[in-house]
Amino acid sequence: MRINVLQHTPNEGPGSIEKWANEHNAEFYVYHPATFGKLPTAEETDMLVILGGPMSPNDDFPWIHQERELIKELAKEHKPMFGACFGAQQISMAFGGTISDAQYKEVGWAPVYLKNHEIPGIPDKLEALHWHQQMFSIPEGGKLLFSSDLLENQGFLLGNNIVGLQFHFEPMEDNLREIAINDSSYPDDKNTLKQNASEIIAHGVPAENKDVMFAILDYINK
């Protein structure tokens, strides 16, 4: 199996997704379309992972439009896809969803609540890392998967092979530090969660987040 990862900023990498890939003896390729403008083809992709980034799907860059075309092509072939933050927004928009500014800026740790029990092995409440101020609408045919106290549309399941999450389950401890120290100005006074970069790092990553990330990847690849 070849897993192709679209990484959009240096400090938001695949984290535990790469560990899952290694445990499944998968070929693991990381692309940087925002830097190099290069994307994999559908033919050379068995699973696609679309990671976060500071850009918006509403931005008019050629590679953003090309990503959505790739997503549509892979969906026609029923290949598994996972999107986090910007990646989830890209999936939503590819299937007719809209991306808009959320009422609240969420940066830091806050609970999310499971709204759909189709994926086994996921607790009803989890502590997740939030790093966003935009939101997606649930794409046509999608099912609400997670909500938070501040935002209803935190995750969706599309069919049985596509998951998009507005928040992050994938970071490990070193990834958390990398995200927070390099983007330390983002949790500013507009952040409704009222956490700064130091507090976000000190919180640490709940051990169960990796297990849930693995459960999601297992499900979309079954």
Buried (B, 14 or more C-beta within 10 A) or exposed (E): EBBBBBBBBEBBBBBBBBBBBEEBEBEBEBBBBBEEEEBBEBEEBBBBBBBBBBBBBEEEBEBBBBBBEBBEBBBEEEBBBBBBBBBBBBBBBBBEBEBEEBEBBBBBBBEBBBBEEEBEEBEEEBBBBBBBBBBBBBBEEBEBBBBBBBBEBBBBBBBEBBBBBBBBBBBBEEBBBBBBEBBBEBBEEEBBBEBBBEBBBEBEBBEBBBBBBBBBBBBBBE
